[in-house]
């Protein structure tokens, strides 16, 4: 039996009190990582609730694999509403 993840709208992502970001159609809660980001706290906080797909491309393979532990769900497409 596989894990089930939730689907969220753009509005739900933007309104989160935690620091959620969007990479393509995947949502990540990076709240616990903010203080450890090599680029600094502001680097993440200025992108809270936003699509960070371009920023994701700047990370090396190790950095990209690290993102998996922060995954919380998928972007809800209009056809799923």
Helices and strands as residue ranges (DSSP letters): E 6-8, H 10-14, E 20-23, E 26-29, G 31-36, H 41-45, H 53-57, H 61-66, G 67-70, E 71-75, G 78-80
